Amino acid sequence: MDNVYVYHSGSATDSQVVSDYVRHFLHQHTIQLWQPATVKVVANLIRLLSYGGTVIKAPFAIGGSGSSYLYGFFDQAWREGMTKDEAEV
């Protein structure tokens, strides 16, 4: 589809794999149905692929490009039952 673009933030490799899979699916969709997929079909496929995964109960969650550093800091500094004042360093 020439009118659909995928924006990604974070790991380019993961985004590229999702984009490649979607491109393959769209090609198969066009062959089987003899018509191109709609933007809605593309968006729903990306949504399903992007939001699948695992849910884990954890005391905190960290994401983003600096998360590796922050996980090291939180592993050392965070403890169960901290007050707000203790947490705001």
Beta strands, then each sheet from edge to edge (+ up, - down):
end
